[in-house]
Amino acid sequence: MNLKGTKFQLKVWNYLKKIPKGKVKTYLDVAKAIRQPRAFRAVANAVGKNPYPPKIPCHRVIRSDGTLGGYSGKGGISKKRQLLKSEKVFIK
């Protein structure tokens, strides 16, 4: 998989690949993990531009309030909910 994106996007996407199946992180968690804790909105934008959902598991990133947030992959939010449910993760 030869990813093309900005340096920031690549950093985010590479981190997403490390989120284990059955676990979720918030956009803020991801921002902190890549050592840019104030960049959670930029993380959300990078997640939204993920070129390979669900191979790069952006469905495992949710909002800090515990809700799903968005999903740019085919099928939108209902697909994100379905992917998480298949991993035994149940979100509000």
Phi and psi restraints in degrees (value plus and minus 20) as a CYANA .aco file:
   2 ASN   PHI    -118.1   -78.1
   2 ASN   PSI      79.4   119.4
   3 LEU   PHI    -101.0   -61.0
   3 LEU   PSI     117.8   157.8
   4 LYS   PHI    -140.0  -100.0
   4 LYS   PSI     107.1   147.1
   5 GLY   PHI    -199.4  -159.4
   5 GLY   PSI    -198.1  -158.1
   6 THR   PHI     -92.3   -52.3
   6 THR   PSI     146.1   186.1
   7 LYS   PHI     -77.4   -37.4
   7 LYS   PSI     -61.9   -21.9
   8 PHE   PHI     -83.6   -43.6
   8 PHE   PSI     -67.9   -27.9
   9 GLN   PHI     -79.4   -39.4
   9 GLN   PSI     -63.9   -23.9
  10 LEU   PHI     -81.3   -41.3
  10 LEU   PSI     -59.2   -19.2
  11 LYS   PHI     -82.1   -42.1
  11 LYS   PSI     -64.7   -24.7
  12 VAL   PHI     -84.4   -44.4
  12 VAL   PSI     -70.8   -30.8
  13 TRP   PHI     -81.7   -41.7
  13 TRP   PSI     -58.6   -18.6
  14 ASN   PHI     -85.3   -45.3
  14 ASN   PSI     -56.5   -16.5
  15 TYR   PHI     -86.9   -46.9
  15 TYR   PSI     -60.4   -20.4
  16 LEU   PHI     -76.7   -36.7
  16 LEU   PSI     -55.1   -15.1
  17 LYS   PHI     -86.0   -46.0
  17 LYS   PSI     -36.4     3.6
  18 LYS   PHI    -111.3   -71.3
  18 LYS   PSI     -29.7    10.3
  19 ILE   PHI     -93.7   -53.7
  19 ILE   PSI      99.2   139.2
  20 PRO   PHI     -87.8   -47.8
  20 PRO   PSI     131.5   171.5
  21 LYS   PHI     -76.7   -36.7
  21 LYS   PSI     115.4   155.4
  22 GLY   PHI      68.0   108.0
  22 GLY   PSI     -18.3    21.7
  23 LYS   PHI    -140.6  -100.6
  23 LYS   PSI     133.2   173.2
  24 VAL   PHI    -148.2  -108.2
  24 VAL   PSI     135.0   175.0
  25 LYS   PHI    -149.5  -109.5
  25 LYS   PSI     136.7   176.7
  26 THR   PHI    -111.3   -71.3
  26 THR   PSI     146.0   186.0
  27 TYR   PHI     -79.1   -39.1
  27 TYR   PSI     -56.8   -16.8
  28 LEU   PHI     -86.2   -46.2
  28 LEU   PSI     -61.5   -21.5
  29 ASP   PHI     -76.6   -36.6
  29 ASP   PSI     -64.5   -24.5
  30 VAL   PHI     -84.4   -44.4
  30 VAL   PSI     -64.2   -24.2
  31 ALA   PHI     -79.1   -39.1
  31 ALA   PSI     -63.7   -23.7
  32 LYS   PHI     -85.3   -45.3
  32 LYS   PSI     -60.1   -20.1
  33 ALA   PHI     -84.8   -44.8
  33 ALA   PSI     -51.1   -11.1
  34 ILE   PHI    -114.7   -74.7
  34 ILE   PSI      -7.5    32.5
  35 ARG   PHI      44.9    84.9
  35 ARG   PSI      15.8    55.8
  36 GLN   PHI    -157.2  -117.2
  36 GLN   PSI      45.7    85.7
  37 PRO   PHI     -80.1   -40.1
  37 PRO   PSI     -41.2    -1.2
  38 ARG   PHI    -112.3   -72.3
  38 ARG   PSI     -19.1    20.9
  39 ALA   PHI    -119.2   -79.2
  39 ALA   PSI       9.7    49.7
  40 PHE   PHI     -84.3   -44.3
  40 PHE   PSI     -50.5   -10.5
  41 ARG   PHI     -91.6   -51.6
  41 ARG   PSI     -58.1   -18.1
  42 ALA   PHI     -85.5   -45.5
  42 ALA   PSI     -55.6   -15.6
  43 VAL   PHI     -81.6   -41.6
  43 VAL   PSI     -65.7   -25.7
  44 ALA   PHI     -78.8   -38.8
  44 ALA   PSI     -61.3   -21.3
  45 ASN   PHI     -84.8   -44.8
  45 ASN   PSI     -62.5   -22.5
  46 ALA   PHI     -84.3   -44.3
  46 ALA   PSI     -62.0   -22.0
  47 VAL   PHI     -80.0   -40.0
  47 VAL   PSI     -62.2   -22.2
  48 GLY   PHI     -85.5   -45.5
  48 GLY   PSI     -40.1    -0.1
  49 LYS   PHI    -119.9   -79.9
  49 LYS   PSI     -10.7    29.3
  50 ASN   PHI     -74.1   -34.1
  50 ASN   PSI      99.4   139.4
  51 PRO   PHI     -99.5   -59.5
  51 PRO   PSI     -31.7     8.3
  52 TYR   PHI    -151.9  -111.9
  52 TYR   PSI      33.7    73.7
  53 PRO   PHI     -96.1   -56.1
  53 PRO   PSI     124.3   164.3
  54 PRO   PHI    -110.9   -70.9
  54 PRO   PSI     -11.1    28.9
  55 LYS   PHI     -75.0   -35.0
  55 LYS   PSI     -65.8   -25.8
  56 ILE   PHI    -113.9   -73.9
  56 ILE   PSI      89.7   129.7
  57 PRO   PHI     -95.5   -55.5
  57 PRO   PSI      47.5    87.5
  58 CYS   PHI     -88.5   -48.5
  58 CYS   PSI     -35.9     4.1
  59 HIS   PHI     -86.7   -46.7
  59 HIS   PSI     -32.9     7.1
  60 ARG   PHI    -108.5   -68.5
  60 ARG   PSI     -11.3    28.7
  61 VAL   PHI    -132.0   -92.0
  61 VAL   PSI     106.7   146.7
  62 ILE   PHI    -146.4  -106.4
  62 ILE   PSI     154.3   194.3
  63 ARG   PHI     -98.5   -58.5
  63 ARG   PSI     138.0   178.0
  64 SER   PHI     -82.7   -42.7
  64 SER   PSI     -44.2    -4.2
  65 ASP   PHI    -102.9   -62.9
  65 ASP   PSI     -16.4    23.6
  66 GLY   PHI      70.2   110.2
  66 GLY   PSI     -22.0    18.0
  67 THR   PHI    -108.4   -68.4
  67 THR   PSI     148.6   188.6
  68 LEU   PHI     -86.2   -46.2
  68 LEU   PSI     -56.8   -16.8
  69 GLY   PHI      57.3    97.3
  69 GLY   PSI    -170.8  -130.8
  70 GLY   PHI    -122.1   -82.1
  70 GLY   PSI     154.2   194.2
  71 TYR   PHI    -172.3  -132.3
  71 TYR   PSI      96.6   136.6
  72 SER   PHI    -108.4   -68.4
  72 SER   PSI     -25.3    14.7
  73 GLY   PHI     -91.9   -51.9
  73 GLY   PSI     146.1   186.1
  74 LYS   PHI     -78.1   -38.1
  74 LYS   PSI     109.5   149.5
  75 GLY   PHI      81.0   121.0
  75 GLY   PSI     -30.3     9.7
  76 GLY   PHI      37.6    77.6
  76 GLY   PSI    -168.7  -128.7
  77 ILE   PHI     -77.0   -37.0
  77 ILE   PSI     -60.2   -20.2
  78 SER   PHI     -83.9   -43.9
  78 SER   PSI     -54.4   -14.4
  79 LYS   PHI     -88.8   -48.8
  79 LYS   PSI     -60.1   -20.1
  80 LYS   PHI     -80.5   -40.5
  80 LYS   PSI     -65.6   -25.6
  81 ARG   PHI     -80.9   -40.9
  81 ARG   PSI     -62.9   -22.9
  82 GLN   PHI     -83.2   -43.2
  82 GLN   PSI     -63.9   -23.9
  83 LEU   PHI     -82.1   -42.1
  83 LEU   PSI     -64.4   -24.4
  84 LEU   PHI     -85.4   -45.4
  84 LEU   PSI     -62.2   -22.2
  85 LYS   PHI     -80.6   -40.6
  85 LYS   PSI     -59.0   -19.0
  86 SER   PHI     -85.9   -45.9
  86 SER   PSI     -40.5    -0.5
  87 GLU   PHI    -117.9   -77.9
  87 GLU   PSI      -9.0    31.0
  88 LYS   PHI      47.1    87.1
  88 LYS   PSI      12.7    52.7
  89 VAL   PHI    -132.5   -92.5
  89 VAL   PSI     103.7   143.7
  90 PHE   PHI    -137.0   -97.0
  90 PHE   PSI     103.3   143.3
  91 ILE   PHI    -133.7   -93.7
  91 ILE   PSI     133.3   173.3
